[in-house]
Amino acid sequence: MSIRSRMALGVTVLIGVVLVLASVLTYQLLAASLLADIRRDVDARARAYGVMATTGDLDVFSAPDVFLQILGSDGRPTRSSGNLGGRVLPVPAAAWQGQVVDVQLAGRPLLLTTAALRGGGGRIVVARSPVTVYGALSRLRELLVIVDAAALVVAGVLGWLFAHVTLRPVARMTAAADQVRAGGDLSRGVTHRGPADEIGRLAVTFNGMLAELDTTHRRLDESNQRLRRFLADCAHELRTPLTLVMSNLDLIAKIGDSDPEFRVRALADVHDEADRMARMITQLLILARADSGLGMPAEPVDVGQVVLDACQHGQRMRGDATFLGDHPALAGVTVCGNADYLRQALLILLDNAAKYTPPSGDVRVESVIEDGHVLISVVDTGIGITPHDLPHIFDRFYRGTTTNGATGTGLGLAIATWITEQHGGTLAVHSSPGAGSRFTLRLPLVPRATSG
């Protein structure tokens, strides 16, 4: 059953219940009022006739529905109105006390009471038939049934029309939603012409949901595009070192031991390319761990040793870089985290610095202790970062406009940021085009009292 039919049926049932209750209440109140009037009339007639009807003909006071009878002091009837036809009115004990009671005479209902005659010695019995009232009530009952039935039919039709008009905006919204689904244009939304009632708020909520879905869809599409580019970059990044490794291994196999110097150089190239692939795979594993919501195992880490290892490893990426140096500020400095992850973050910064700094430039690592934190900076004199790229360089898959022909997946800085955050620190950058860049890791220190 449709909502429209349910609304029409509900309205009809409610109106029907109200009509039936109102009809029953009206009938009962009217019946009680009319019968109370007859009771009062019978009581008034009895008192009045008790004064006037001591002698004479009782038919003067009788009526087609009013019956009179005089009882002697012994309770026997002495006179009766002609309309009784010789019948004797039954007088219950309550009627002797002046109460109006219900009795039956020859199957005819009567309301009866008595009153003392003037001068004493007997009582007058007055009875009135409520048959006319019962007949009127019966006709009223029939009329109420007909009126209620007709009202229910009218209420059902009007309820259906009211539901149709009320739900018309919902039908328009449904049609608009079908068009959105068929066309796939989530930015269209639905239009609502009317007050800001429940349906109006539903339209606003629906349009808001469509806007959020449109935004999510666009972001998902952009993410898929970035993912496709990332997979293409990964394939390219892995294919190049694999090609070099395979070609060097083929040459080594062909030349054999005839050229020891070439063998040494080829093996060194193979080692460098394998190291490059290992770092890329490590970054992908870190990214997968970040996406799964998993943290990393934490323990006290000697920052000085991590910086030294990263610099030695980075030295192999660029032989002319001045990565190594004295870092007296890092002696005995400890942070809570993971040495492998922290080393990977520094290698990402060193790799970026070496990649975007020309051979004539300089790359160095600086360190300082400040306000309970250790600051490790990777400074280069490379091409720098444009103001347009600067807010986005930590986003996944983002490749800047000044890449200087360098290849990459656009994931390194995002991974370095996640590693830094896992250590409770921050990663900041200061750069300008042509003036180089400074990336600074800021990590909270472990108090010396608890570091050992």
KOLDRENFI-613928 format. One record per residue (C-alpha): residue in three letters; x, y, z. Coordinates in steps of 0.2 Angstrom, whole numbers, always signed. Example, Ala and Ser with C-alpha at 12.3 -4.5 7.8 and 13.67 -1.06 7.14 Angstrom:
BEGIN
donu  u  v  w
ALA  +62  -22  +39 $
SER  +68  -5  +36 $
//
This chain:
BEGIN
donu  u  v  w
MET  +0  +0  +0 $
SER  +7  +17  -5 $
ILE  +10  +31  +7 $
ARG  -4  +41  -1 $
SER  -17  +26  +2 $
ARG  -11  +24  +20 $
MET  -13  +42  +23 $
ALA  -30  +42  +16 $
LEU  -35  +27  +25 $
GLY  -28  +34  +41 $
VAL  -37  +50  +39 $
THR  -53  +41  +36 $
VAL  -51  +29  +51 $
LEU  -48  +44  +62 $
ILE  -63  +54  +56 $
GLY  -73  +38  +57 $
VAL  -68  +35  +75 $
VAL  -72  +53  +79 $
LEU  -88  +53  +71 $
VAL  -94  +37  +79 $
LEU  -89  +43  +96 $
ALA  -97  +60  +93 $
SER  -113  +51  +87 $
VAL  -114  +39  +102 $
LEU  -111  +54  +114 $
THR  -124  +65  +106 $
TYR  -136  +50  +106 $
GLN  -133  +46  +124 $
LEU  -134  +64  +130 $
LEU  -150  +68  +120 $
ALA  -158  +52  +126 $
ALA  -154  +55  +144 $
SER  -160  +73  +142 $
LEU  -177  +69  +134 $
LEU  -180  +55  +147 $
ALA  -175  +67  +161 $
ASP  -188  +79  +154 $
ILE  -201  +66  +155 $
ARG  -196  +61  +172 $
ARG  -198  +79  +178 $
ASP  -214  +81  +169 $
VAL  -222  +65  +177 $
ASP  -216  +71  +194 $
ALA  -223  +89  +191 $
ARG  -240  +82  +185 $
ALA  -241  +70  +200 $
ARG  -239  +84  +212 $
ALA  -251  +96  +202 $
TYR  -264  +83  +200 $
GLY  -264  +77  +218 $
VAL  -270  +94  +222 $
MET  -283  +96  +208 $
ALA  -290  +78  +205 $
THR  -298  +74  +221 $
THR  -315  +73  +213 $
GLY  -321  +73  +195 $
ASP  -316  +65  +179 $
LEU  -298  +61  +177 $
ASP  -299  +61  +158 $
VAL  -298  +80  +160 $
PHE  -280  +78  +165 $
SER  -275  +63  +154 $
ALA  -267  +63  +137 $
PRO  -264  +49  +124 $
ASP  -247  +46  +133 $
VAL  -252  +51  +150 $
PHE  -261  +39  +161 $
LEU  -270  +43  +178 $
GLN  -276  +32  +192 $
ILE  -283  +36  +210 $
LEU  -278  +24  +224 $
GLY  -288  +23  +240 $
SER  -280  +22  +257 $
ASP  -280  +3  +256 $
GLY  -270  +4  +239 $
ARG  -284  -2  +228 $
PRO  -288  +9  +212 $
THR  -304  +19  +214 $
ARG  -304  +28  +198 $
SER  -294  +28  +182 $
SER  -292  +38  +166 $
GLY  -301  +31  +151 $
ASN  -286  +28  +141 $
LEU  -281  +14  +153 $
GLY  -295  +4  +147 $
GLY  -298  -5  +163 $
ARG  -280  -9  +166 $
VAL  -272  -6  +183 $
LEU  -255  +3  +184 $
PRO  -242  -7  +193 $
VAL  -235  +4  +208 $
PRO  -218  -2  +215 $
ALA  -213  +3  +232 $
ALA  -201  +16  +226 $
ALA  -216  +25  +217 $
TRP  -225  +25  +234 $
GLN  -211  +36  +241 $
GLY  -213  +48  +226 $
GLN  -199  +42  +215 $
VAL  -201  +41  +196 $
VAL  -198  +23  +191 $
ASP  -199  +13  +175 $
VAL  -213  +0  +173 $
GLN  -221  -10  +160 $
LEU  -240  -11  +156 $
ALA  -245  -23  +143 $
GLY  -228  -23  +136 $
ARG  -228  -4  +135 $
PRO  -214  +5  +144 $
LEU  -220  +19  +157 $
LEU  -212  +31  +168 $
LEU  -222  +31  +184 $
THR  -224  +40  +201 $
THR  -237  +44  +214 $
ALA  -242  +59  +225 $
ALA  -253  +61  +240 $
LEU  -271  +68  +236 $
ARG  -276  +84  +244 $
GLY  -285  +80  +260 $
GLY  -276  +63  +262 $
GLY  -284  +46  +261 $
GLY  -276  +41  +245 $
ARG  -263  +44  +231 $
ILE  -264  +48  +213 $
VAL  -253  +38  +201 $
VAL  -247  +47  +185 $
ALA  -238  +37  +171 $
ARG  -232  +43  +155 $
SER  -226  +33  +140 $
PRO  -209  +38  +132 $
VAL  -213  +28  +116 $
THR  -213  +44  +106 $
VAL  -196  +49  +113 $
TYR  -189  +31  +109 $
GLY  -196  +32  +92 $
ALA  -187  +49  +89 $
LEU  -171  +42  +96 $
SER  -173  +27  +84 $
ARG  -175  +39  +69 $
LEU  -160  +49  +76 $
ARG  -150  +33  +77 $
GLU  -154  +28  +59 $
LEU  -150  +46  +53 $
LEU  -133  +46  +62 $
VAL  -128  +29  +54 $
ILE  -132  +36  +37 $
VAL  -123  +53  +40 $
ASP  -108  +44  +47 $
ALA  -107  +32  +33 $
ALA  -108  +47  +20 $
ALA  -96  +57  +30 $
LEU  -84  +42  +30 $
VAL  -85  +41  +11 $
VAL  -82  +60  +9 $
ALA  -68  +59  +22 $
GLY  -60  +45  +12 $
VAL  -61  +55  -5 $
LEU  -55  +71  +3 $
GLY  -41  +62  +13 $
TRP  -35  +54  -3 $
LEU  -35  +71  -12 $
PHE  -27  +79  +3 $
ALA  -13  +66  +3 $
HIS  -11  +68  -16 $
VAL  -8  +86  -14 $
THR  +2  +85  +1 $
LEU  +14  +72  -6 $
ARG  +15  +80  -23 $
PRO  +32  +88  -18 $
VAL  +38  +71  -13 $
ALA  +33  +65  -31 $
ARG  +43  +79  -39 $
MET  +58  +75  -28 $
THR  +57  +57  -33 $
ALA  +56  +61  -51 $
ALA  +71  +73  -49 $
ALA  +81  +60  -40 $
ASP  +77  +47  -54 $
GLN  +84  +60  -66 $
VAL  +99  +63  -56 $
ARG  +102  +44  -55 $
ALA  +99  +42  -74 $
GLY  +110  +56  -78 $
GLY  +123  +54  -65 $
ASP  +124  +73  -62 $
LEU  +124  +74  -43 $
SER  +126  +93  -44 $
ARG  +108  +96  -51 $
GLY  +99  +93  -34 $
VAL  +80  +94  -32 $
THR  +69  +110  -32 $
HIS  +56  +113  -19 $
ARG  +42  +126  -21 $
GLY  +34  +128  -4 $
PRO  +37  +132  +14 $
ALA  +51  +126  +25 $
ASP  +41  +112  +32 $
GLU  +46  +94  +34 $
ILE  +46  +91  +15 $
GLY  +56  +107  +13 $
ARG  +69  +102  +26 $
LEU  +69  +85  +17 $
ALA  +73  +93  +1 $
VAL  +87  +103  +9 $
THR  +94  +88  +17 $
PHE  +93  +78  +1 $
ASN  +102  +92  -9 $
GLY  +115  +92  +5 $
MET  +117  +74  +4 $
LEU  +119  +75  -15 $
ALA  +132  +89  -13 $
GLU  +142  +78  -1 $
LEU  +140  +63  -13 $
ASP  +146  +74  -28 $
THR  +161  +80  -18 $
THR  +165  +63  -12 $
HIS  +163  +56  -30 $
ARG  +174  +70  -37 $
ARG  +187  +66  -23 $
LEU  +186  +48  -27 $
ASP  +188  +51  -46 $
GLU  +203  +62  -42 $
SER  +210  +49  -30 $
ASN  +208  +35  -44 $
GLN  +217  +46  -56 $
ARG  +231  +49  -44 $
LEU  +231  +31  -40 $
ARG  +233  +26  -59 $
ARG  +247  +39  -61 $
PHE  +255  +32  -45 $
LEU  +254  +14  -52 $
ALA  +261  +20  -68 $
ASP  +275  +29  -59 $
CYS  +279  +14  -48 $
ALA  +279  +3  -64 $
HIS  +291  +16  -72 $
GLU  +302  +18  -56 $
LEU  +303  -1  -53 $
ARG  +306  -5  -72 $
THR  +321  +7  -74 $
PRO  +331  -1  -59 $
LEU  +326  -18  -64 $
THR  +331  -15  -82 $
LEU  +348  -9  -76 $
VAL  +350  -24  -64 $
MET  +346  -36  -77 $
SER  +357  -28  -91 $
ASN  +372  -27  -78 $
LEU  +370  -45  -73 $
ASP  +369  -50  -92 $
LEU  +385  -40  -95 $
ILE  +394  -48  -80 $
ALA  +389  -65  -86 $
LYS  +396  -62  -103 $
ILE  +412  -54  -98 $
GLY  +415  -64  -83 $
ASP  +431  -62  -74 $
SER  +440  -54  -90 $
ASP  +437  -36  -84 $
PRO  +438  -36  -64 $
GLU  +435  -16  -64 $
PHE  +420  -17  -75 $
ARG  +413  -31  -64 $
VAL  +416  -21  -48 $
ARG  +407  -6  -56 $
ALA  +393  -16  -62 $
LEU  +390  -24  -45 $
ALA  +390  -7  -37 $
ASP  +377  -1  -50 $
VAL  +366  -17  -46 $
HIS  +368  -13  -27 $
ASP  +362  +5  -29 $
GLU  +347  +0  -40 $
ALA  +342  -14  -28 $
ASP  +344  -1  -14 $
ARG  +333  +11  -23 $
MET  +319  -3  -26 $
ALA  +320  -8  -8 $
ARG  +317  +10  -2 $
MET  +302  +12  -14 $
ILE  +295  -5  -7 $
THR  +298  +1  +11 $
GLN  +288  +17  +7 $
LEU  +274  +7  -1 $
LEU  +273  -4  +15 $
ILE  +273  +11  +26 $
LEU  +259  +19  +16 $
ALA  +249  +3  +17 $
ARG  +251  +3  +36 $
ALA  +246  +21  +37 $
ASP  +230  +17  +27 $
SER  +226  +2  +38 $
GLY  +226  +13  +53 $
LEU  +240  +3  +62 $
GLY  +253  +12  +72 $
MET  +271  +8  +74 $
PRO  +280  -1  +88 $
ALA  +288  +13  +99 $
GLU  +304  +12  +109 $
PRO  +318  +24  +114 $
VAL  +328  +29  +99 $
ASP  +345  +36  +98 $
VAL  +342  +51  +87 $
GLY  +361  +54  +84 $
GLN  +363  +36  +77 $
VAL  +348  +37  +66 $
VAL  +354  +54  +58 $
LEU  +372  +46  +56 $
ASP  +364  +30  +47 $
ALA  +353  +41  +36 $
CYS  +367  +52  +31 $
GLN  +379  +37  +27 $
HIS  +365  +29  +17 $
GLY  +361  +46  +8 $
GLN  +379  +48  +4 $
ARG  +378  +34  -8 $
MET  +363  +42  -17 $
ARG  +374  +57  -20 $
GLY  +393  +56  -18 $
ASP  +396  +75  -19 $
ALA  +383  +79  -5 $
THR  +389  +85  +12 $
PHE  +377  +75  +22 $
LEU  +390  +70  +35 $
GLY  +395  +81  +49 $
ASP  +397  +84  +67 $
HIS  +380  +84  +77 $
PRO  +386  +87  +95 $
ALA  +368  +93  +100 $
LEU  +362  +75  +97 $
ALA  +374  +66  +109 $
GLY  +363  +56  +121 $
VAL  +347  +63  +113 $
THR  +333  +50  +114 $
VAL  +315  +51  +107 $
CYS  +301  +38  +108 $
GLY  +297  +30  +92 $
ASN  +304  +18  +79 $
ALA  +322  +19  +72 $
ASP  +318  +11  +55 $
TYR  +303  +23  +52 $
LEU  +313  +38  +57 $
ARG  +328  +34  +46 $
GLN  +316  +31  +32 $
ALA  +308  +49  +35 $
LEU  +326  +57  +34 $
LEU  +330  +47  +19 $
ILE  +315  +54  +10 $
LEU  +320  +71  +14 $
LEU  +338  +68  +9 $
ASP  +333  +60  -7 $
ASN  +321  +75  -12 $
ALA  +335  +87  -8 $
ALA  +348  +77  -19 $
LYS  +335  +75  -33 $
TYR  +331  +94  -34 $
THR  +348  +101  -31 $
PRO  +360  +103  -45 $
PRO  +378  +96  -44 $
SER  +385  +113  -40 $
GLY  +373  +115  -25 $
ASP  +374  +110  -7 $
VAL  +364  +98  +4 $
ARG  +367  +97  +22 $
VAL  +359  +91  +38 $
GLU  +358  +102  +54 $
SER  +352  +98  +71 $
VAL  +348  +108  +87 $
ILE  +339  +106  +104 $
GLU  +325  +118  +107 $
ASP  +311  +118  +121 $
GLY  +311  +100  +124 $
HIS  +312  +95  +106 $
VAL  +325  +90  +94 $
LEU  +325  +99  +77 $
ILE  +333  +90  +62 $
SER  +334  +100  +46 $
VAL  +338  +95  +29 $
VAL  +344  +111  +20 $
ASP  +348  +112  +1 $
THR  +352  +125  -11 $
GLY  +341  +118  -25 $
ILE  +327  +125  -36 $
GLY  +316  +128  -22 $
ILE  +297  +127  -21 $
THR  +284  +139  -29 $
PRO  +271  +147  -18 $
HIS  +258  +138  -28 $
ASP  +265  +121  -24 $
LEU  +270  +124  -6 $
PRO  +253  +121  +2 $
HIS  +251  +104  -7 $
ILE  +268  +96  -6 $
PHE  +263  +85  +8 $
ASP  +248  +78  -1 $
ARG  +248  +61  -8 $
PHE  +252  +59  -26 $
TYR  +256  +78  -28 $
ARG  +269  +82  -40 $
GLY  +275  +100  -40 $
THR  +277  +111  -56 $
THR  +296  +113  -54 $
THR  +301  +95  -54 $
ASN  +316  +99  -65 $
GLY  +313  +82  -74 $
ALA  +315  +72  -59 $
THR  +304  +56  -57 $
GLY  +294  +51  -42 $
THR  +277  +45  -36 $
GLY  +273  +60  -25 $
LEU  +271  +49  -9 $
GLY  +288  +53  -1 $
LEU  +283  +68  +9 $
ALA  +266  +62  +13 $
ILE  +275  +46  +21 $
ALA  +287  +57  +30 $
THR  +273  +67  +37 $
TRP  +264  +52  +43 $
ILE  +280  +45  +51 $
THR  +283  +62  +60 $
GLU  +265  +62  +67 $
GLN  +267  +45  +73 $
HIS  +282  +51  +83 $
GLY  +272  +65  +90 $
GLY  +281  +78  +80 $
THR  +279  +90  +65 $
LEU  +287  +92  +48 $
ALA  +288  +110  +42 $
VAL  +296  +117  +26 $
HIS  +302  +134  +21 $
SER  +306  +137  +3 $
SER  +306  +149  -11 $
PRO  +310  +147  -30 $
GLY  +329  +147  -34 $
ALA  +333  +149  -15 $
GLY  +333  +131  -10 $
SER  +322  +123  +4 $
ARG  +323  +118  +22 $
PHE  +313  +104  +29 $
THR  +313  +103  +48 $
LEU  +308  +88  +58 $
ARG  +303  +93  +76 $
LEU  +302  +78  +88 $
PRO  +298  +78  +107 $
LEU  +312  +72  +118 $
VAL  +311  +58  +130 $
PRO  +316  +66  +147 $
ARG  +334  +60  +152 $
ALA  +327  +53  +169 $
THR  +317  +40  +160 $
SER  +327  +38  +144 $
GLY  +340  +25  +152 $
//
